[in-house]
């Protein structure tokens, strides 16, 4: 037998809205925890913005100086993974660096997804060092009511 707990004063839509907010909060906390646990001295991790619209999850990643051929984007139902390599351009002539703050080398960024997305509908575009990934959302059907048609049976 399943116990049902009723929260007085909260309607179904309010509870759903709270559930969505908590899910987004947990996704953000997971991303921060992943970043700190994988951070190594000298490792490069590009900055990421994660946004949600009514019909899609949008991810923007700053990748200045990285060519599209050097980036790999893969998505599953639970996470988006962006990896690649930023190559140091060798300048001609003898130049000695007084200061070098830019990062080079391999990078890897994993963004956990807390929304159901259409994996096959994902698109990515690199423009002026900004990678934009758009993941269309799936309609969440949990708790949705569906009408079931009844066929009239024939006796026989």
Backbone as a printed PyTorch tensor [residue, N CA C, xyz], in Angstrom:
tensor([[[  0.8420,  -1.1750,   0.0000],
         [  0.0000,   0.0000,   0.0000],
         [  0.8900,   1.2410,   0.0000]],

        [[  0.5020,   2.2290,  -0.7440],
         [  1.2980,   3.4400,  -0.9020],
         [  0.7120,   4.5570,  -0.0510]],

        [[  1.5680,   5.1490,   0.7900],
         [  1.1150,   6.2670,   1.6130],
         [  1.2230,   7.5580,   0.8250]],

        [[  0.2020,   8.3550,   0.8360],
         [  0.1990,   9.6280,   0.1440],
         [  0.2250,  10.7340,   1.1900]],

        [[  1.2050,  11.6130,   1.0510],
         [  1.3340,  12.7260,   1.9820],
         [  0.7910,  13.9690,   1.2870]],

        [[ -0.1470,  14.6310,   1.8880],
         [ -0.7290,  15.8450,   1.3240],
         [ -0.1110,  17.0490,   2.0310]],

        [[  0.2950,  18.0170,   1.2420],
         [  0.8500,  19.2450,   1.7920],
         [ -0.2410,  20.2910,   1.6990]],

        [[ -0.6720,  20.7330,   2.8510],
         [ -1.7890,  21.6790,   2.8480],
         [ -1.3610,  23.0350,   2.3100]],

        [[ -2.2210,  23.6230,   1.4960],
         [ -1.9730,  24.9570,   0.9770],
         [ -1.2040,  24.9990,  -0.3320]],

        [[ -0.6870,  23.8780,  -0.8030],
         [  0.0510,  23.8620,  -2.0610],
         [ -0.7390,  23.0970,  -3.1170]],

        [[ -0.9420,  23.7330,  -4.2420],
         [ -1.6200,  23.0840,  -5.3460],
         [ -0.6530,  22.2570,  -6.1640]],

        [[ -1.1910,  21.4670,  -7.0760],
         [ -0.3700,  20.5840,  -7.9070],
         [  0.6530,  21.3720,  -8.7270]],

        [[  0.2430,  22.5120,  -9.3020],
         [  1.1700,  23.2980, -10.1230],
         [  2.2870,  23.9030,  -9.2770]],

        [[  1.9780,  24.2930,  -8.0480],
         [  3.0090,  24.8430,  -7.1630],
         [  4.0270,  23.7710,  -6.7780]],

        [[  3.5480,  22.5840,  -6.5200],
         [  4.4520,  21.4780,  -6.1690],
         [  5.3330,  21.1370,  -7.3700]],

        [[  4.7400,  21.1240,  -8.5640],
         [  5.5110,  20.8490,  -9.7770],
         [  6.5730,  21.9160,  -9.9980]],

        [[  6.2260,  23.1700,  -9.7800],
         [  7.1770,  24.2690,  -9.9360],
         [  8.3180,  24.1350,  -8.9280]],

        [[  8.0050,  23.7760,  -7.6880],
         [  9.0440,  23.5660,  -6.6730],
         [  9.9530,  22.4010,  -7.0580]],

        [[  9.3630,  21.3210,  -7.5730],
         [ 10.1440,  20.1590,  -7.9860],
         [ 11.1250,  20.5420,  -9.0940]],

        [[ 10.6630,  21.3380, -10.0500],
         [ 11.5380,  21.7830, -11.1350],
         [ 12.6730,  22.6560, -10.6200]],

        [[ 12.3690,  23.5580,  -9.7000],
         [ 13.4060,  24.4340,  -9.1440],
         [ 14.4500,  23.6400,  -8.3660]],

        [[ 13.9960,  22.6790,  -7.5740],
         [ 14.9330,  21.8500,  -6.8050],
         [ 15.8020,  21.0400,  -7.7690]],

        [[ 15.2210,  20.5360,  -8.8530],
         [ 15.9870,  19.7930,  -9.8500],
         [ 17.0720,  20.6430, -10.4780]],

        [[ 16.7350,  21.8990, -10.8040],
         [ 17.7360,  22.8020, -11.3880],
         [ 18.8250,  23.1320, -10.3820]],

        [[ 18.4420,  23.3180,  -9.1180],
         [ 19.4260,  23.5980,  -8.0760],
         [ 20.3860,  22.4250,  -7.9220]],

        [[ 19.8430,  21.2150,  -7.9050],
         [ 20.6940,  20.0310,  -7.7770],
         [ 21.6230,  19.8830,  -8.9840]],

        [[ 21.1370,  20.2210, -10.1800],
         [ 21.9810,  20.1560, -11.3760],
         [ 23.1460,  21.1380, -11.2620]],

        [[ 22.8590,  22.3490, -10.7930],
         [ 23.9140,  23.3560, -10.6330],
         [ 24.9300,  22.9170,  -9.5780]],

        [[ 24.4530,  22.3780,  -8.4610],
         [ 25.3580,  21.9100,  -7.4070],
         [ 26.2170,  20.7420,  -7.8970]],

        [[ 25.6200,  19.8430,  -8.6850],
         [ 26.3740,  18.7110,  -9.2230],
         [ 27.4780,  19.1860, -10.1510]],

        [[ 27.1730,  20.1900, -10.9720],
         [ 28.1800,  20.7190, -11.8940],
         [ 29.3420,  21.3490, -11.1270]],

        [[ 29.0350,  22.1030, -10.0820],
         [ 30.0900,  22.7180,  -9.2770],
         [ 30.9230,  21.6430,  -8.5910]],

        [[ 30.2640,  20.6240,  -8.0520],
         [ 30.9930,  19.5410,  -7.3830],
         [ 31.8910,  18.8070,  -8.3700]],

        [[ 31.3890,  18.5650,  -9.5940],
         [ 32.2070,  17.9010, -10.6110],
         [ 33.4200,  18.7420, -10.9680]],

        [[ 33.2250,  20.0570, -11.1000],
         [ 34.3330,  20.9410, -11.4420],
         [ 35.4240,  20.9070, -10.3790]],

        [[ 35.0430,  20.9460,  -9.0900],
         [ 36.0380,  20.9600,  -8.0300],
         [ 36.7240,  19.6110,  -7.8700]],

        [[ 35.9790,  18.5260,  -8.0940],
         [ 36.5990,  17.2160,  -7.9070],
         [ 37.5570,  16.8790,  -9.0380]],

        [[ 37.3320,  17.4430, -10.2450],
         [ 38.2060,  17.1300, -11.3710],
         [ 39.2850,  18.1720, -11.6000]],

        [[ 39.2310,  19.2670, -10.8400],
         [ 40.1940,  20.3490, -11.0660],
         [ 41.5990,  19.9030, -10.6760]],

        [[ 42.5130,  20.1070, -11.6110],
         [ 43.9040,  19.7890, -11.3640],
         [ 44.7150,  21.0300, -11.6940]],

        [[ 45.8460,  21.2080, -11.0530],
         [ 46.6640,  22.3810, -11.3720],
         [ 47.0250,  22.3960, -12.8550]],

        [[ 46.8100,  23.5270, -13.5100],
         [ 47.1360,  23.6700, -14.9160],
         [ 46.0670,  23.1710, -15.8700]],

        [[ 45.0260,  22.5190, -15.3610],
         [ 43.9600,  22.0280, -16.2350],
         [ 43.1080,  23.1920, -16.7020]],

        [[ 42.5530,  23.0390, -17.8830],
         [ 41.7400,  24.1010, -18.4570],
         [ 40.2920,  23.6490, -18.5330]],

        [[ 39.4090,  24.4690, -18.0140],
         [ 37.9820,  24.1750, -18.0410],
         [ 37.2560,  25.4120, -18.5460]],

        [[ 36.6450,  25.3430, -19.7390],
         [ 35.9980,  26.5310, -20.2920],
         [ 34.7490,  26.9160, -19.5140]],

        [[ 34.4660,  28.2260, -19.4110],
         [ 33.2610,  28.6680, -18.7080],
         [ 32.0010,  28.3000, -19.4910]],

        [[ 30.9450,  27.9410, -18.7470],
         [ 29.6920,  27.4760, -19.3360],
         [ 28.5260,  28.2570, -18.7590]],

        [[ 27.5780,  28.6270, -19.6300],
         [ 26.2880,  29.1750, -19.2050],
         [ 25.2270,  28.1510, -19.5720]],

        [[ 24.3280,  27.8710, -18.6420],
         [ 23.2420,  26.9190, -18.8610],
         [ 21.9350,  27.6690, -18.6980]],

        [[ 21.1150,  27.6780, -19.7470],
         [ 19.8470,  28.4090, -19.7280],
         [ 18.7210,  27.4720, -20.1490]],

        [[ 17.5340,  27.8250, -19.7050],
         [ 16.3560,  27.0400, -20.0450],
         [ 15.3030,  27.9510, -20.6550]],

        [[ 14.7330,  27.5400, -21.7870],
         [ 13.5910,  28.2220, -22.3660],
         [ 12.3920,  27.2950, -22.2260]],

        [[ 11.2770,  27.7360, -22.7370],
         [ 10.0620,  26.9140, -22.6420],
         [ 10.2290,  25.5830, -23.3630]],

        [[ 10.9700,  25.5800, -24.4860],
         [ 11.0530,  24.3750, -25.2990],
         [ 12.4580,  23.7920, -25.4620]],

        [[ 13.4670,  24.3820, -24.8030],
         [ 14.8290,  23.8700, -24.9970],
         [ 15.7290,  24.1920, -23.8070]],

        [[ 16.8210,  23.4330, -23.7140],
         [ 17.9080,  23.7180, -22.7850],
         [ 19.0490,  24.2250, -23.6610]],

        [[ 19.5980,  25.3910, -23.3230],
         [ 20.6440,  26.0090, -24.1310],
         [ 21.9250,  26.1220, -23.3080]],

        [[ 23.0360,  25.6940, -23.9090],
         [ 24.3300,  25.7320, -23.2420],
         [ 25.2750,  26.5630, -24.1050]],

        [[ 25.9270,  27.5520, -23.4950],
         [ 26.9250,  28.3700, -24.1850],
         [ 28.2760,  28.1370, -23.5190]],

        [[ 29.2960,  27.8880, -24.3440],
         [ 30.6320,  27.5810, -23.8300],
         [ 31.6320,  28.5130, -24.5150]],

        [[ 32.4410,  29.2170, -23.7140],
         [ 33.4750,  30.0930, -24.2620],
         [ 34.6860,  29.2650, -24.6570]],

        [[ 34.9920,  29.2910, -25.9680],
         [ 36.1220,  28.5340, -26.4920],
         [ 36.9260,  29.4040, -27.4580]],

        [[ 37.5130,  30.5010, -26.9640],
         [ 38.2620,  31.3730, -27.8620],
         [ 39.5030,  30.6710, -28.4170]],

        [[ 39.7120,  30.8250, -29.7180],
         [ 40.8890,  30.2400, -30.3420],
         [ 40.7970,  28.7610, -30.6380]],

        [[ 39.6410,  28.1430, -30.3830],
         [ 39.4750,  26.7110, -30.6290],
         [ 38.7070,  26.5440, -31.9370]],

        [[ 39.2090,  25.6700, -32.7960],
         [ 38.5520,  25.3980, -34.0670],
         [ 37.4750,  24.3250, -33.8990]],

        [[ 36.4500,  24.3910, -34.7310],
         [ 35.3470,  23.4260, -34.6480],
         [ 35.8390,  21.9940, -34.8040]],

        [[ 36.8760,  21.7870, -35.6240],
         [ 37.4240,  20.4380, -35.8280],
         [ 38.0640,  19.8750, -34.5600]],

        [[ 38.3920,  20.7360, -33.6090],
         [ 39.0630,  20.3150, -32.3780],
         [ 38.0880,  20.0800, -31.2310]],

        [[ 36.7810,  20.1830, -31.4950],
         [ 35.7610,  20.0550, -30.4460],
         [ 34.8960,  18.8360, -30.7130]],

        [[ 34.5860,  18.1160, -29.6460],
         [ 33.6510,  16.9960, -29.7230],
         [ 32.5110,  17.2500, -28.7410]],

        [[ 31.2890,  17.1580, -29.2300],
         [ 30.1020,  17.3520, -28.4000],
         [ 29.3020,  16.0650, -28.4510]],

        [[ 28.9850,  15.5180, -27.2910],
         [ 28.1400,  14.3270, -27.2310],
         [ 27.0860,  14.5390, -26.1550]],

        [[ 25.9320,  13.9490, -26.3770],
         [ 24.8280,  14.1290, -25.4330],
         [ 24.1310,  12.7960, -25.2100]],

        [[ 23.7850,  12.5540, -23.9480],
         [ 22.9590,  11.4060, -23.5790],
         [ 21.7110,  11.9510, -22.9120]],

        [[ 20.8700,  11.0820, -22.4420],
         [ 19.6560,  11.5420, -21.7790],
         [ 19.9560,  12.1930, -20.4300]],

        [[ 21.1700,  12.0010, -19.9000],
         [ 21.4930,  12.5440, -18.5770],
         [ 22.5940,  13.5980, -18.5560]],

        [[ 23.3900,  13.7040, -19.6320],
         [ 24.4660,  14.6920, -19.5930],
         [ 24.9180,  15.1310, -20.9840]],

        [[ 25.5000,  16.3270, -21.0120],
         [ 26.1140,  16.8860, -22.2080],
         [ 27.6100,  16.9290, -21.9400]],

        [[ 28.4050,  16.4190, -22.8910],
         [ 29.8540,  16.3990, -22.7070],
         [ 30.5080,  17.1480, -23.8570]],

        [[ 31.3550,  18.0980, -23.4980],
         [ 32.0860,  18.8940, -24.4770],
         [ 33.5670,  18.7060, -24.1860]],

        [[ 34.3110,  18.2700, -25.1930],
         [ 35.7390,  18.0490, -24.9960],
         [ 36.4860,  18.4780, -26.2480]],

        [[ 37.7740,  18.6430, -26.0980],
         [ 38.5830,  19.0270, -27.2420],
         [ 39.9610,  19.4660, -26.8340]],

        [[ 40.6000,  20.2030, -27.7310],
         [ 41.9550,  20.6510, -27.4660],
         [ 42.1490,  22.0430, -28.0460]],

        [[ 42.7130,  22.9220, -27.2250],
         [ 43.0850,  24.2550, -27.6770],
         [ 44.5880,  24.2350, -27.9010]],

        [[ 44.9690,  24.4710, -29.1560],
         [ 46.3860,  24.4060, -29.5210],
         [ 47.0330,  25.7820, -29.3900]],

        [[ 48.2590,  25.7610, -28.9140],
         [ 49.0350,  26.9950, -28.8240],
         [ 49.5990,  27.2950, -30.2030]],

        [[ 49.3650,  28.4850, -30.6710],
         [ 49.8870,  28.8880, -31.9760],
         [ 51.3210,  29.3640, -31.7980]],

        [[ 52.1840,  28.8100, -32.6110],
         [ 53.5980,  29.1660, -32.5320],
         [ 53.8180,  30.3990, -33.3980]],

        [[ 54.3270,  31.4420, -32.7950],
         [ 54.6160,  32.6710, -33.5220],
         [ 56.0000,  32.5820, -34.1380]],

        [[ 56.1410,  33.1780, -35.3020],
         [ 57.4380,  33.1550, -35.9790],
         [ 58.3710,  34.1720, -35.3470]],

        [[ 59.6240,  33.8440, -35.3560],
         [ 60.6210,  34.7210, -34.7660],
         [ 60.8740,  34.3460, -33.3250]],

        [[ 61.8070,  35.0030, -32.7430],
         [ 62.1110,  34.7030, -31.3460],
         [ 61.3450,  35.6750, -30.4530]],

        [[ 60.4510,  35.1140, -29.6790],
         [ 59.6340,  35.9070, -28.7620],
         [ 59.7570,  35.2690, -27.3880]],

        [[ 60.0230,  36.0890, -26.4100],
         [ 60.0220,  35.5640, -25.0490],
         [ 58.8110,  36.1580, -24.3250]],

        [[ 58.0570,  35.2820, -23.6990],
         [ 56.8530,  35.7110, -22.9930],
         [ 57.2240,  36.3260, -21.6500]],

        [[ 56.6810,  37.4890, -21.3920],
         [ 56.8300,  38.0920, -20.0770],
         [ 55.7160,  37.6260, -19.1550]],

        [[ 54.5730,  37.3410, -19.7700],
         [ 53.4230,  36.8640, -19.0100],
         [ 52.5370,  36.0630, -19.9600]],

        [[ 52.0600,  34.9170, -19.5470],
         [ 51.1480,  34.1090, -20.3570],
         [ 50.0520,  33.5680, -19.4490]],

        [[ 48.8460,  34.1270, -19.5790],
         [ 47.7330,  33.7390, -18.7180],
         [ 46.7010,  32.8770, -19.4290]],

        [[ 46.7990,  32.7640, -20.7390],
         [ 45.8240,  31.9690, -21.4770],
         [ 46.0980,  30.4830, -21.2820]],

        [[ 45.0340,  29.7050, -21.3470],
         [ 45.1490,  28.2640, -21.1390],
         [ 45.1460,  27.5320, -22.4640]],

        [[ 45.9060,  26.4420, -22.5210],
         [ 46.0030,  25.6240, -23.7190],
         [ 45.9350,  24.1690, -23.3120]],

        [[ 45.7150,  23.3210, -24.2880],
         [ 45.7130,  21.8880, -24.0350],
         [ 44.3170,  21.3010, -24.0940]],

        [[ 44.1980,  20.0980, -23.5690],
         [ 42.9190,  19.3930, -23.5790],
         [ 41.9560,  20.0020, -22.5730]],

        [[ 40.6900,  19.9550, -22.9050],
         [ 39.6430,  20.3800, -21.9720],
         [ 38.4930,  19.3910, -22.0470]],

        [[ 37.7480,  19.3370, -20.9780],
         [ 36.6010,  18.4510, -20.8900],
         [ 35.5910,  19.0920, -19.9530]],

        [[ 34.3730,  19.1840, -20.3970],
         [ 33.3270,  19.7820, -19.5640],
         [ 32.0870,  18.9030, -19.6650]],

        [[ 31.5440,  18.4810, -18.5450],
         [ 30.3350,  17.6720, -18.5070],
         [ 29.2500,  18.4610, -17.7900]],

        [[ 28.1040,  18.5780, -18.4390],
         [ 26.9720,  19.3180, -17.8690],
         [ 25.8520,  18.3160, -17.6160]],

        [[ 25.4970,  18.0780, -16.3480],
         [ 24.3960,  17.1510, -16.0760],
         [ 23.0690,  17.7650, -16.5280]],

        [[ 22.2210,  16.9510, -17.1000],
         [ 20.9170,  17.4060, -17.5820],
         [ 19.8260,  16.8600, -16.6730]],

        [[ 19.0090,  17.7400, -16.1690],
         [ 17.9100,  17.3480, -15.2880],
         [ 16.5610,  17.4770, -15.9910]],

        [[ 16.6120,  17.6560, -17.2990],
         [ 15.3970,  17.7840, -18.0830],
         [ 15.3910,  16.6690, -19.1170]],

        [[ 14.2190,  16.1370, -19.4530],
         [ 14.1830,  15.1690, -20.5540],
         [ 14.3660,  15.9150, -21.8780]],

        [[ 15.3930,  15.5320, -22.6640],
         [ 15.6960,  16.2220, -23.9200],
         [ 15.6550,  15.2350, -25.0870]],

        [[ 15.4020,  15.7880, -26.2850],
         [ 15.4470,  14.9990, -27.5150],
         [ 16.9010,  14.9710, -27.9870]],

        [[ 17.5860,  13.8900, -27.7310],
         [ 19.0080,  13.7620, -28.0390],
         [ 19.2550,  13.9390, -29.5430]],

        [[ 18.4210,  13.3480, -30.3630],
         [ 18.6050,  13.4170, -31.8190],
         [ 18.3240,  14.8070, -32.3790]],

        [[ 17.6680,  15.6640, -31.6400],
         [ 17.3680,  17.0170, -32.1120],
         [ 18.3940,  18.0520, -31.6920]],

        [[ 19.4710,  17.6230, -31.0420],
         [ 20.4930,  18.5600, -30.5480],
         [ 21.2330,  19.2230, -31.7050]],

        [[ 21.5480,  20.5140, -31.5360],
         [ 22.3360,  21.2460, -32.5290],
         [ 23.4520,  21.9920, -31.8230]],

        [[ 24.5570,  22.2260, -32.5410],
         [ 25.6890,  22.9730, -31.9810],
         [ 26.2460,  23.8870, -33.0620]],

        [[ 26.6510,  25.0920, -32.6410],
         [ 27.2180,  26.0710, -33.5710],
         [ 28.3410,  26.8250, -32.8710]],

        [[ 29.4800,  26.9560, -33.5570],
         [ 30.6200,  27.6970, -33.0410],
         [ 30.7420,  28.9870, -33.8420]],

        [[ 30.6710,  30.1200, -33.1330],
         [ 30.7350,  31.4130, -33.7990],
         [ 31.5280,  32.3860, -32.9250]],

        [[ 32.6280,  32.9030, -33.4520],
         [ 33.4680,  33.8700, -32.7260],
         [ 33.8930,  33.3650, -31.3500]],

        [[ 34.2620,  32.1010, -31.2690],
         [ 34.7580,  31.5410, -30.0150],
         [ 33.6850,  31.1740, -29.0120]],

        [[ 32.4070,  31.2330, -29.4110],
         [ 31.3110,  30.8630, -28.5100],
         [ 30.5750,  29.6690, -29.1050]],

        [[ 30.6140,  28.5440, -28.3850],
         [ 29.9000,  27.3410, -28.8060],
         [ 28.5180,  27.3790, -28.1760]],

        [[ 27.4920,  27.2640, -29.0110],
         [ 26.1110,  27.2450, -28.5130],
         [ 25.4980,  25.8970, -28.8580]],

        [[ 25.0330,  25.2130, -27.8250],
         [ 24.3950,  23.9090, -27.9910],
         [ 22.9400,  24.0680, -27.5760]],

        [[ 22.0330,  23.6080, -28.4420],
         [ 20.5950,  23.6930, -28.1570],
         [ 20.0530,  22.2740, -28.0850]],

        [[ 19.4060,  21.9630, -26.9620],
         [ 18.8450,  20.6380, -26.7250],
         [ 17.3330,  20.7790, -26.5720]],

        [[ 16.5520,  20.3750, -27.5750],
         [ 15.0940,  20.4930, -27.4590],
         [ 14.5660,  19.6110, -26.3300]],

        [[ 13.6240,  20.1500, -25.5740],
         [ 13.0360,  19.3970, -24.4670],
         [ 11.9810,  18.4240, -24.9810]],

        [[ 11.8510,  17.3290, -24.2610],
         [ 10.7420,  16.4060, -24.4720],
         [  9.6070,  16.8580, -23.5630]],

        [[  8.4030,  16.6880, -24.0150],
         [  7.2710,  17.0100, -23.1460],
         [  7.2580,  16.0090, -21.9990]],

        [[  7.2170,  16.5280, -20.7870],
         [  7.1850,  15.6640, -19.6110],
         [  5.7710,  15.1250, -19.4660]],

        [[  5.6470,  13.8230, -19.5790],
         [  4.3210,  13.2220, -19.5750],
         [  3.9740,  12.5340, -18.2730]],

        [[  4.8590,  12.6240, -17.3080],
         [  4.5650,  11.9880, -16.0270],
         [  3.3970,  12.7080, -15.3730]],

        [[  2.4170,  11.9770, -14.9810],
         [  1.2560,  12.5640, -14.3110],
         [  0.2390,  13.1430, -15.2740]],

        [[  0.5370,  13.1020, -16.5820],
         [ -0.4040,  13.6300, -17.5630],
         [ -1.5410,  12.6220, -17.7620]],

        [[ -2.7030,  13.1480, -18.0500],
         [ -3.8630,  12.2910, -18.2470],
         [ -4.0560,  12.0400, -19.7360]],

        [[ -4.1960,  10.7810, -20.1090],
         [ -4.4250,  10.3980, -21.4880],
         [ -5.7970,   9.7430, -21.5870]],

        [[ -6.5260,  10.1090, -22.6230],
         [ -7.8250,   9.4840, -22.8790],
         [ -7.5790,   8.1870, -23.6440]],

        [[ -8.1870,   7.1340, -23.1720],
         [ -8.0750,   5.8360, -23.8260],
         [ -9.3890,   5.5700, -24.5300]],

        [[ -9.3070,   5.3670, -25.8380],
         [-10.5260,   5.1110, -26.5880],
         [-10.9800,   3.6880, -26.3360]],

        [[-12.2770,   3.5580, -26.2590],
         [-12.8750,   2.2370, -26.0300],
         [-13.5090,   1.7660, -27.3290]],

        [[-13.1110,   0.5980, -27.7690],
         [-13.6950,   0.0260, -28.9670],
         [-14.9090,  -0.8060, -28.5730]],

        [[-15.8990,  -0.7180, -29.3820],
         [-17.0960,  -1.5210, -29.1600],
         [-16.7820,  -2.9280, -29.6280]],

        [[-16.9270,  -3.8780, -28.7480],
         [-16.6460,  -5.2780, -29.1120],
         [-17.7760,  -5.9010, -29.8860]],

        [[-17.4290,  -6.8280, -30.7140],
         [-18.4380,  -7.5690, -31.4530],
         [-18.5750,  -8.9370, -30.8240]],

        [[-19.7920,  -9.3250, -30.6200],
         [-20.0210, -10.6330, -30.0230],
         [-19.9050, -11.6910, -31.0930]],

        [[-19.2540, -12.7050, -30.7540],
         [-19.2130, -13.7370, -31.7790],
         [-18.3870, -14.8620, -31.4730]]])
